[in-house]
Amino acid sequence: MSRGIASEFQRLFGQVDELKRQDGRVGQVLELRSDQRRLYYLISKKKSYQKPTYRTVWEALLNLRENLS
């Protein structure tokens, strides 16, 4: 979590230890609770320099839908 939008989220919301504790895998969604809101991290690739695939993005979106319902 050192590049792109992930670094901006880290700067704004912190709680990196909580994300690591959840031990997410590609295609999963991690949830953070911050004040009165919930933040969802969609994991679409393993490394920051990789490109996400349609399959991993789709899996993450399906998992997000499950979390929200």
Backbone as XML, in Angstrom:
<?xml version="1.0"?>
<chain id="A" units="angstrom">
  <residue number="1" name="MET">
    <atom name="N" x="0.828" y="-1.179" z="0.000"/>
    <atom name="CA" x="0.000" y="0.000" z="0.000"/>
    <atom name="C" x="0.876" y="1.246" z="0.000"/>
  </residue>
  <residue number="2" name="SER">
    <atom name="N" x="1.655" y="1.391" z="-1.034"/>
    <atom name="CA" x="2.584" y="2.507" z="-1.041"/>
    <atom name="C" x="2.472" y="3.375" z="-2.284"/>
  </residue>
  <residue number="3" name="ARG">
    <atom name="N" x="1.538" y="3.054" z="-3.178"/>
    <atom name="CA" x="1.434" y="3.832" z="-4.400"/>
    <atom name="C" x="-0.018" y="4.106" z="-4.745"/>
  </residue>
  <residue number="4" name="GLY">
    <atom name="N" x="-0.206" y="5.099" z="-5.595"/>
    <atom name="CA" x="-1.528" y="5.387" z="-6.135"/>
    <atom name="C" x="-2.552" y="5.779" z="-5.090"/>
  </residue>
  <residue number="5" name="ILE">
    <atom name="N" x="-3.779" y="5.363" z="-5.336"/>
    <atom name="CA" x="-4.888" y="5.735" z="-4.460"/>
    <atom name="C" x="-4.740" y="5.113" z="-3.072"/>
  </residue>
  <residue number="6" name="ALA">
    <atom name="N" x="-4.086" y="3.957" z="-2.989"/>
    <atom name="CA" x="-3.901" y="3.294" z="-1.689"/>
    <atom name="C" x="-3.092" y="4.169" z="-0.739"/>
  </residue>
  <residue number="7" name="SER">
    <atom name="N" x="-2.072" y="4.829" z="-1.249"/>
    <atom name="CA" x="-1.264" y="5.687" z="-0.373"/>
    <atom name="C" x="-2.066" y="6.896" z="0.096"/>
  </residue>
  <residue number="8" name="GLU">
    <atom name="N" x="-2.951" y="7.397" z="-0.740"/>
    <atom name="CA" x="-3.801" y="8.522" z="-0.344"/>
    <atom name="C" x="-4.792" y="8.091" z="0.742"/>
  </residue>
  <residue number="9" name="PHE">
    <atom name="N" x="-5.379" y="6.914" z="0.598"/>
    <atom name="CA" x="-6.278" y="6.392" z="1.637"/>
    <atom name="C" x="-5.522" y="6.176" z="2.942"/>
  </residue>
  <residue number="10" name="GLN">
    <atom name="N" x="-4.298" y="5.674" z="2.832"/>
    <atom name="CA" x="-3.484" y="5.452" z="4.026"/>
    <atom name="C" x="-3.220" y="6.777" z="4.734"/>
  </residue>
  <residue number="11" name="ARG">
    <atom name="N" x="-2.931" y="7.804" z="3.977"/>
    <atom name="CA" x="-2.664" y="9.121" z="4.560"/>
    <atom name="C" x="-3.916" y="9.690" z="5.229"/>
  </residue>
  <residue number="12" name="LEU">
    <atom name="N" x="-5.061" y="9.538" z="4.592"/>
    <atom name="CA" x="-6.297" y="10.121" z="5.112"/>
    <atom name="C" x="-6.901" y="9.344" z="6.273"/>
  </residue>
  <residue number="13" name="PHE">
    <atom name="N" x="-6.875" y="8.008" z="6.195"/>
    <atom name="CA" x="-7.617" y="7.199" z="7.155"/>
    <atom name="C" x="-6.753" y="6.317" z="8.048"/>
  </residue>
  <residue number="14" name="GLY">
    <atom name="N" x="-5.504" y="6.074" z="7.664"/>
    <atom name="CA" x="-4.631" y="5.233" z="8.483"/>
    <atom name="C" x="-5.165" y="3.821" z="8.625"/>
  </residue>
  <residue number="15" name="GLN">
    <atom name="N" x="-5.046" y="3.257" z="9.824"/>
    <atom name="CA" x="-5.552" y="1.925" z="10.168"/>
    <atom name="C" x="-4.980" y="0.814" z="9.286"/>
  </residue>
  <residue number="16" name="VAL">
    <atom name="N" x="-3.740" y="0.961" z="8.855"/>
    <atom name="CA" x="-3.109" y="-0.052" z="8.014"/>
    <atom name="C" x="-2.988" y="-1.375" z="8.766"/>
  </residue>
  <residue number="17" name="ASP">
    <atom name="N" x="-2.713" y="-1.320" z="10.064"/>
    <atom name="CA" x="-2.607" y="-2.553" z="10.857"/>
    <atom name="C" x="-3.909" y="-3.349" z="10.823"/>
  </residue>
  <residue number="18" name="GLU">
    <atom name="N" x="-5.031" y="-2.648" z="10.870"/>
    <atom name="CA" x="-6.335" y="-3.323" z="10.821"/>
    <atom name="C" x="-6.532" y="-4.015" z="9.469"/>
  </residue>
  <residue number="19" name="LEU">
    <atom name="N" x="-6.111" y="-3.368" z="8.388"/>
    <atom name="CA" x="-6.224" y="-3.988" z="7.061"/>
    <atom name="C" x="-5.349" y="-5.235" z="6.972"/>
  </residue>
  <residue number="20" name="LYS">
    <atom name="N" x="-4.133" y="-5.151" z="7.489"/>
    <atom name="CA" x="-3.235" y="-6.310" z="7.456"/>
    <atom name="C" x="-3.782" y="-7.441" z="8.316"/>
  </residue>
  <residue number="21" name="ARG">
    <atom name="N" x="-4.422" y="-7.110" z="9.427"/>
    <atom name="CA" x="-4.991" y="-8.124" z="10.308"/>
    <atom name="C" x="-6.088" y="-8.915" z="9.594"/>
  </residue>
  <residue number="22" name="GLN">
    <atom name="N" x="-6.822" y="-8.261" z="8.708"/>
    <atom name="CA" x="-7.905" y="-8.929" z="7.985"/>
    <atom name="C" x="-7.378" y="-9.896" z="6.928"/>
  </residue>
  <residue number="23" name="ASP">
    <atom name="N" x="-6.099" y="-9.788" z="6.581"/>
    <atom name="CA" x="-5.434" y="-10.739" z="5.680"/>
    <atom name="C" x="-6.230" y="-10.976" z="4.396"/>
  </residue>
  <residue number="24" name="GLY">
    <atom name="N" x="-6.492" y="-9.905" z="3.654"/>
    <atom name="CA" x="-7.276" y="-10.013" z="2.432"/>
    <atom name="C" x="-6.517" y="-10.645" z="1.284"/>
  </residue>
  <residue number="25" name="ARG">
    <atom name="N" x="-7.262" y="-11.251" z="0.406"/>
    <atom name="CA" x="-6.723" y="-11.880" z="-0.800"/>
    <atom name="C" x="-7.332" y="-11.186" z="-2.023"/>
  </residue>
  <residue number="26" name="VAL">
    <atom name="N" x="-6.713" y="-11.389" z="-3.167"/>
    <atom name="CA" x="-7.207" y="-10.791" z="-4.406"/>
    <atom name="C" x="-8.638" y="-11.246" z="-4.645"/>
  </residue>
  <residue number="27" name="GLY">
    <atom name="N" x="-9.510" y="-10.282" z="-4.941"/>
    <atom name="CA" x="-10.922" y="-10.562" z="-5.177"/>
    <atom name="C" x="-11.786" y="-10.344" z="-3.949"/>
  </residue>
  <residue number="28" name="GLN">
    <atom name="N" x="-11.163" y="-10.072" z="-2.812"/>
    <atom name="CA" x="-11.918" y="-9.862" z="-1.583"/>
    <atom name="C" x="-12.093" y="-8.375" z="-1.299"/>
  </residue>
  <residue number="29" name="VAL">
    <atom name="N" x="-12.919" y="-8.103" z="-0.290"/>
    <atom name="CA" x="-13.189" y="-6.738" z="0.149"/>
    <atom name="C" x="-12.848" y="-6.645" z="1.627"/>
  </residue>
  <residue number="30" name="LEU">
    <atom name="N" x="-12.112" y="-5.609" z="2.004"/>
    <atom name="CA" x="-11.802" y="-5.357" z="3.407"/>
    <atom name="C" x="-12.611" y="-4.158" z="3.871"/>
  </residue>
  <residue number="31" name="GLU">
    <atom name="N" x="-13.037" y="-4.185" z="5.111"/>
    <atom name="CA" x="-13.878" y="-3.110" z="5.646"/>
    <atom name="C" x="-13.183" y="-2.445" z="6.825"/>
  </residue>
  <residue number="32" name="LEU">
    <atom name="N" x="-13.177" y="-1.124" z="6.819"/>
    <atom name="CA" x="-12.702" y="-0.331" z="7.949"/>
    <atom name="C" x="-13.834" y="0.560" z="8.414"/>
  </residue>
  <residue number="33" name="ARG">
    <atom name="N" x="-13.944" y="0.706" z="9.705"/>
    <atom name="CA" x="-14.923" y="1.639" z="10.256"/>
    <atom name="C" x="-14.169" y="2.847" z="10.762"/>
  </residue>
  <residue number="34" name="SER">
    <atom name="N" x="-14.539" y="4.004" z="10.261"/>
    <atom name="CA" x="-13.875" y="5.248" z="10.619"/>
    <atom name="C" x="-14.939" y="6.259" z="11.013"/>
  </residue>
  <residue number="35" name="ASP">
    <atom name="N" x="-14.937" y="6.645" z="12.283"/>
    <atom name="CA" x="-15.939" y="7.566" z="12.819"/>
    <atom name="C" x="-17.341" y="7.034" z="12.518"/>
  </residue>
  <residue number="36" name="GLN">
    <atom name="N" x="-18.088" y="7.746" z="11.688"/>
    <atom name="CA" x="-19.460" y="7.335" z="11.390"/>
    <atom name="C" x="-19.603" y="6.777" z="9.980"/>
  </residue>
  <residue number="37" name="ARG">
    <atom name="N" x="-18.506" y="6.336" z="9.397"/>
    <atom name="CA" x="-18.593" y="5.799" z="8.039"/>
    <atom name="C" x="-17.824" y="4.488" z="7.939"/>
  </residue>
  <residue number="38" name="ARG">
    <atom name="N" x="-18.106" y="3.780" z="6.882"/>
    <atom name="CA" x="-17.406" y="2.533" z="6.595"/>
    <atom name="C" x="-16.629" y="2.708" z="5.298"/>
  </residue>
  <residue number="39" name="LEU">
    <atom name="N" x="-15.409" y="2.234" z="5.304"/>
    <atom name="CA" x="-14.564" y="2.289" z="4.119"/>
    <atom name="C" x="-14.365" y="0.868" z="3.616"/>
  </residue>
  <residue number="40" name="TYR">
    <atom name="N" x="-14.540" y="0.674" z="2.323"/>
    <atom name="CA" x="-14.375" y="-0.646" z="1.732"/>
    <atom name="C" x="-13.183" y="-0.622" z="0.783"/>
  </residue>
  <residue number="41" name="TYR">
    <atom name="N" x="-12.276" y="-1.544" z="0.979"/>
    <atom name="CA" x="-11.110" y="-1.701" z="0.125"/>
    <atom name="C" x="-11.340" y="-2.911" z="-0.768"/>
  </residue>
  <residue number="42" name="LEU">
    <atom name="N" x="-11.397" y="-2.694" z="-2.062"/>
    <atom name="CA" x="-11.550" y="-3.785" z="-3.017"/>
    <atom name="C" x="-10.156" y="-4.196" z="-3.476"/>
  </residue>
  <residue number="43" name="ILE">
    <atom name="N" x="-9.801" y="-5.440" z="-3.248"/>
    <atom name="CA" x="-8.472" y="-5.925" z="-3.610"/>
    <atom name="C" x="-8.563" y="-6.539" z="-5.001"/>
  </residue>
  <residue number="44" name="SER">
    <atom name="N" x="-7.964" y="-5.866" z="-5.978"/>
    <atom name="CA" x="-8.070" y="-6.315" z="-7.366"/>
    <atom name="C" x="-6.737" y="-6.787" z="-7.936"/>
  </residue>
  <residue number="45" name="LYS">
    <atom name="N" x="-5.659" y="-6.669" z="-7.164"/>
    <atom name="CA" x="-4.351" y="-7.145" z="-7.620"/>
    <atom name="C" x="-3.451" y="-7.339" z="-6.412"/>
  </residue>
  <residue number="46" name="LYS">
    <atom name="N" x="-2.404" y="-8.135" z="-6.602"/>
    <atom name="CA" x="-1.528" y="-8.474" z="-5.484"/>
    <atom name="C" x="-0.466" y="-7.406" z="-5.245"/>
  </residue>
  <residue number="47" name="LYS">
    <atom name="N" x="0.107" y="-6.875" z="-6.297"/>
    <atom name="CA" x="1.182" y="-5.882" z="-6.198"/>
    <atom name="C" x="0.757" y="-4.582" z="-6.863"/>
  </residue>
  <residue number="48" name="SER">
    <atom name="N" x="1.313" y="-3.469" z="-6.396"/>
    <atom name="CA" x="0.899" y="-2.160" z="-6.914"/>
    <atom name="C" x="1.238" y="-1.972" z="-8.388"/>
  </residue>
  <residue number="49" name="TYR">
    <atom name="N" x="2.281" y="-2.620" z="-8.871"/>
    <atom name="CA" x="2.694" y="-2.442" z="-10.259"/>
    <atom name="C" x="1.919" y="-3.339" z="-11.232"/>
  </residue>
  <residue number="50" name="GLN">
    <atom name="N" x="1.119" y="-4.267" z="-10.710"/>
    <atom name="CA" x="0.332" y="-5.142" z="-11.572"/>
    <atom name="C" x="-0.916" y="-4.424" z="-12.069"/>
  </residue>
  <residue number="51" name="LYS">
    <atom name="N" x="-1.518" y="-4.990" z="-13.092"/>
    <atom name="CA" x="-2.790" y="-4.467" z="-13.593"/>
    <atom name="C" x="-3.901" y="-5.416" z="-13.168"/>
  </residue>
  <residue number="52" name="PRO">
    <atom name="N" x="-5.024" y="-4.867" z="-12.727"/>
    <atom name="CA" x="-6.131" y="-5.751" z="-12.346"/>
    <atom name="C" x="-6.745" y="-6.387" z="-13.590"/>
  </residue>
  <residue number="53" name="THR">
    <atom name="N" x="-7.323" y="-7.558" z="-13.410"/>
    <atom name="CA" x="-8.026" y="-8.216" z="-14.507"/>
    <atom name="C" x="-9.523" y="-7.994" z="-14.313"/>
  </residue>
  <residue number="54" name="TYR">
    <atom name="N" x="-10.275" y="-8.195" z="-15.382"/>
    <atom name="CA" x="-11.730" y="-8.075" z="-15.264"/>
    <atom name="C" x="-12.260" y="-9.063" z="-14.235"/>
  </residue>
  <residue number="55" name="ARG">
    <atom name="N" x="-11.679" y="-10.263" z="-14.205"/>
    <atom name="CA" x="-12.131" y="-11.299" z="-13.281"/>
    <atom name="C" x="-11.941" y="-10.879" z="-11.826"/>
  </residue>
  <residue number="56" name="THR">
    <atom name="N" x="-10.751" y="-10.333" z="-11.485"/>
    <atom name="CA" x="-10.506" y="-9.971" z="-10.083"/>
    <atom name="C" x="-11.348" y="-8.772" z="-9.655"/>
  </residue>
  <residue number="57" name="VAL">
    <atom name="N" x="-11.550" y="-7.833" z="-10.569"/>
    <atom name="CA" x="-12.416" y="-6.690" z="-10.253"/>
    <atom name="C" x="-13.851" y="-7.178" z="-10.065"/>
  </residue>
  <residue number="58" name="TRP">
    <atom name="N" x="-14.305" y="-8.076" z="-10.947"/>
    <atom name="CA" x="-15.659" y="-8.627" z="-10.851"/>
    <atom name="C" x="-15.853" y="-9.366" z="-9.528"/>
  </residue>
  <residue number="59" name="GLU">
    <atom name="N" x="-14.874" y="-10.191" z="-9.146"/>
    <atom name="CA" x="-14.956" y="-10.921" z="-7.876"/>
    <atom name="C" x="-15.045" y="-9.961" z="-6.694"/>
  </residue>
  <residue number="60" name="ALA">
    <atom name="N" x="-14.237" y="-8.904" z="-6.719"/>
    <atom name="CA" x="-14.260" y="-7.925" z="-5.633"/>
    <atom name="C" x="-15.611" y="-7.212" z="-5.573"/>
  </residue>
  <residue number="61" name="LEU">
    <atom name="N" x="-16.172" y="-6.875" z="-6.727"/>
    <atom name="CA" x="-17.480" y="-6.214" z="-6.750"/>
    <atom name="C" x="-18.585" y="-7.138" z="-6.245"/>
  </residue>
  <residue number="62" name="LEU">
    <atom name="N" x="-18.517" y="-8.415" z="-6.604"/>
    <atom name="CA" x="-19.502" y="-9.374" z="-6.093"/>
    <atom name="C" x="-19.387" y="-9.512" z="-4.576"/>
  </residue>
  <residue number="63" name="ASN">
    <atom name="N" x="-18.171" y="-9.548" z="-4.068"/>
    <atom name="CA" x="-17.975" y="-9.621" z="-2.622"/>
    <atom name="C" x="-18.455" y="-8.354" z="-1.927"/>
  </residue>
  <residue number="64" name="LEU">
    <atom name="N" x="-18.273" y="-7.209" z="-2.566"/>
    <atom name="CA" x="-18.788" y="-5.960" z="-2.001"/>
    <atom name="C" x="-20.308" y="-6.012" z="-1.922"/>
  </residue>
  <residue number="65" name="ARG">
    <atom name="N" x="-20.942" y="-6.512" z="-2.976"/>
    <atom name="CA" x="-22.402" y="-6.631" z="-2.978"/>
    <atom name="C" x="-22.876" y="-7.518" z="-1.831"/>
  </residue>
  <residue number="66" name="GLU">
    <atom name="N" x="-22.173" y="-8.607" z="-1.580"/>
    <atom name="CA" x="-22.525" y="-9.486" z="-0.458"/>
    <atom name="C" x="-22.388" y="-8.760" z="0.879"/>
  </residue>
  <residue number="67" name="ASN">
    <atom name="N" x="-21.334" y="-7.970" z="1.029"/>
    <atom name="CA" x="-21.118" y="-7.225" z="2.279"/>
    <atom name="C" x="-22.193" y="-6.176" z="2.513"/>
  </residue>
  <residue number="68" name="LEU">
    <atom name="N" x="-22.708" y="-5.598" z="1.444"/>
    <atom name="CA" x="-23.681" y="-4.512" z="1.583"/>
    <atom name="C" x="-25.107" y="-5.010" z="1.762"/>
  </residue>
  <residue number="69" name="SER">
    <atom name="N" x="-25.361" y="-6.268" z="1.436"/>
    <atom name="CA" x="-26.742" y="-6.770" z="1.549"/>
    <atom name="C" x="-26.974" y="-7.513" z="2.846"/>
  </residue>
</chain>
